[in-house]
Amino acid sequence: MNRLSAMEAFVRVIETGSFSGAARQLHVGQPAISKSIAQLEERLGVRLLLRSTHGLSPTEAGQNFYEHAKRSIEEADEADLAARGAGATLSGRLRVCAAVTFARLHIVPHLGAFLAEHPALDVEMVLDDRNVDLIEAGIDVALRMGDLADSGLTARKIVQGRRLVLGTPAYFEAAGEPLTPPDLTSHQAVVYDQRGGGAVWTFQQGTAEMAVTVHGRLRISAAEGIREAVLVGLGLTISSEWMFAPELRAGTVKAVLEDWTLPPIDLWAVFPTGRQASAKARAFVTFVESRLLGSPDISPTQERQAGRVEARPR
């Protein structure tokens, strides 16, 4: 294998976790991959991989090499696309990270259209409510909601959505409907126990602002659990309307206190630090943006707030 091919073989070994997985993706025999990695280690004079009964893992030198090699391969792919022009086909693998519930409701159902549009492209969805390390996990683009804590990330705001106080009609019939934010203190709140959640909810009405500390016996660290708890009537919650979009349309969940507003929530496309977004990642973000802005779950006011400019988050 030539130098670039050897780098690609190493990247595939890291991302698949095995020589055989890399061989399948590159359509070569496993001995060719093993030989390529051995020659690479010999040329560099360092060990890149640790082999154990648990599988393969990169050494510190191997992790550094992986990050630079992946970037070089992406730049080579970009050069190919630029040379071929507008008719170029996206190919290879795109690794996307997103929150579990948001992806289940708003991304995965539409992936068939994206895959049909790019038949030579494979997509790997890493679903996690936590903010994973993009470089360590080999992520090309992540979809994240809320404020971005890391100001060094390169991000593009896709759309902004509303937060609402939500519960089932049956819950409100039994517990009463809150008429003002302080009424929430007498309700059972299902608290989202992740960054961006918590028990202190801040409302605005005109120039007035009011912070309310809610109480509840149930705290949950994943949005899927919040949804289920609300749907079975265990309490009310604060959530983006995206998270309960099907139920809001069907009337099985209702919003209250709508004359008060909560801080909106932003959806960002986030790219690994120091790396230019690849053509594959840009195509995916454009696809997601077009789907969300054409969705009945995005109101006209939200659509006008959509961000289309590359930005460093605050």
N, C-alpha and C positions, 0 to 999 in steps of 0.2 A: 504493500500500500504506500502511496505517496504521503507527504507530510499532512496535508489537509484531511486525507482519508483516515489516517491514523488518529488525528484529533477527533474526527467524527466518531470513529469506533470507540474511543475512550469515553466520549460524552454519552454515547448510547449505552455503554456498559454501566456507567454511573446511574443513568436515568432508569434503566431496566433492572439493575441490580444483579445482572449476570452476563456471562459471555454468550450463553445460548440466546438470551433475549436480544442482545445487540446483533447477533448473527441473523436472527429472524427478521429484524427490522431492516438490516442492510442487505438481506438476500445473499449472504455468503455463508460459508461453512464456519462452524465454531473454531476449528484449528486456525483459520485465517485471522480471526479476532484475537485469539490467544497470542499468536505470533506477532501481530501488530502491536499489542500492548507491551509484550516483552521487548520488542525493538525500540519502542518509545521510551521505556524505562532505561534501557541501555544507552540510548542516545542522550537522554537528559541527565543520566547519572544519579537518579533518585528513584526511590520506590514510590509509585503512585497509588497502589492498591494494597489493602490488607485483606488477606484471605483467611477465613475461619469457617467453622462448622455452621455459623449463622449466615454465611454468605460473604459478599464483597462490600468493602467500605473504603472510601478514599482516605489516604493519609493527609496530613496538613498540606504537603506539597501537591498532592493529588487534587485536593479541593480547590487550591489556588489555580492549578492548571485547568481544571474543569471550567471554572468561571471565565477565564480568559479564552479557552478553546471554544466554549459555547458562543461567546461574543464574536469570535473570528468567523465561525461557521455562519452565524446569522448575517454578518457583514458580507460574506461571500455570496450568500443567497440573495441579499439585497442587490449586490452588483449584477448577478445574473438577471434579476427582475428588471433592473434599470436598462440593461442592454437589450432585453427582449421587448421592452416597451409595454404598451397598454394591454396587449394580448397575452401577457405572461400569466402562467398558472401558479397559484400558491400551492406548495407541496410540503411534505414533511410532517412534523408534529407541532401542535400548539397546546401548551399546558396552561390552563386557566384555573384560578382559584376564586371561589365565591362562597358566600354564606349559604348554609344548607337550604333553608326555607325559601329565600329569595330565588335561588337557582332552580329549586323544584317547581316553583310557581311561574317564574317569568323567563327563565333561560332555557332549561332542558326541553320544554314542550316545543320550542322553536328551532332547536339545533338541527333538525332534519333539513330545514330550508337552507341553513348555512352550509351543511355538509354537501347538499346537492349543488350548491353554487360553487363549491370548491372540492371537486371529487378526488383530488390528489392529496388532500389535507386530512390528517387525523387529529382529533381533539381529545385531550385528557382533562376531565373536570375534577379538580381537587376541592371537595366541599368541606368547609370548616368555618364555624362561627368565629374562631379566633383569628388574629392577624398573624399568619405564618410568615417566616423569613422567606422572602421571594427568591433570593439567590440560592440559599441552602436547599430549598425545595424545587429548584429548577423551574420556577413559574415565569411565564412570559408576560402575563397580565393578570391582575387581580381586580375584582369588583368589590369595593369596600364602601360601607355606609357610615355617615357621621363625620365628625371632625377627624382629620388625620394628624396623629400625634407626631409623626416623624416628618419634620420640615424638609429633610433632605430628599424625600421621595419626589419623583416626577409623576404628576397626576393630571387627569383631565376630568372635569366635572361633566357628567352625562346628563343628569336631571336632578331636580329637587322635588321632594314629596312632603306631604303633610303628616304630622303626628296627630293621633286622635285618642280620646278615651273611649275604649270599646268594651262591650260585654254582650251577652246574649239577651234577647227580650225576656226569656224566662228568669234570668238572674235579676234584671231590673224590676220585673213584676214582683219578685219575692223580697228584694232588698230596698226597693225604691230607687227612683232616678235622681241623681245629684243635680241640683239646680245651680249651684255655685261651687267653685273649687274647694272651699273649706268643707263642703258636704262629703267630700271623698274620704275624710278621716274616719267616717263611720262605716266605710265599706271595706270588704276584703279585697285587697289589691294583690295581683299576681306580679311579682317584681322580677324584672329581667336583670339577672346578676352578672352582667358583663359591662365592659366599657361602653358608655353611652346610655346605660340603664340606671338603675338605682331607685331609691325610695323618695327622693325629693323631686317633685314635678313643678315646673315654673310656667305659669300661665300669664297671658297678656290679653288685655281688652282696651283698645285705644292706647292711652298713655299709662294706664294702670298696669302694674305687674304684681303678681302674687305667687309666692312659693309655698307649696303644700307638701308636708311630709306624710306620706301614706303609710298605712299599716296593713300587714297581711301575714298569714302563717306560711305562705308558700313563696320561695325564691327559686328561680330556675335559670340555669346557665346557657340554655339553647332556645332559640326562637321556636323550634318545633314543639318543645315542651310548653312554652307560653301559649301557643295556639291551642294545643289540646286542653290545657287547664281552663282556658276561657270557654272553649266550645262545650265542655262538660259542665259549665256553670260554677266553677270554683271561685270565681271572682271577676273583677274587671282589670284592665291593664291599659298602659299607654303603649301604642305601637304605631309604626308607619302604616298607612292604609294599604301599602303594597302587601304586607304580611297577611292581611285578611281580605284581600281583594275579592275572591270568589264568594265568601260569606257575606260581605257587604252588599254585593250585587244581588245575592239571593235573599237577603233580609234575615239570615240566621244569626247575624251579628249586627248590632247597631251602634252608632256613635252618639255620645252625649256631650253636653257642654260645648256645643259647636259655636256658640257666640263668644267663646274664649279661644285663643290660639296658643299652641305650644311651639317651641322652636322647631323649624322644619328640619328635615333630614336630607343630606346630599348623598347622591350615589356617584362614586368616583371610579374611574379606570386608573389603576396604579401600576406603574412599570418599575422594574428593578433599578435600584440606584446606579447611576453612572452608565446606564445602557440606553441607547436609542431604541425607541419602540420599533419592533420589526414590522414588516409589511403584513405578516400574518396577524399580529396583535392589533395593528391599526384596523385591519379589515373586520376583525371580530368586534372591536369597540364600535365601529360604525354600524355594524349589523345590529348590535344590542341597542344602540341609540335609536335607530330607525324603528325597531320593534316597540320600544317603550313609548316613544313619542306618538306611535300610531295605536297605542293600546287604550282601551276604555278605562283602564285603571289609572291613567295619567290625565288629570284635569287640564283644561286650557291654561289656567294660571300657572300650573306646574310646567307645562310645555314652554311657556315664554321664559321660564327661568333656567332652561337647560343651558349648560355650558358647552361651548364648542372650541375652546381655546386651550392649548397646553398651558398648564399653570403649576407653580409650586404652591402646595397647600399651606394655609397659615399654620 
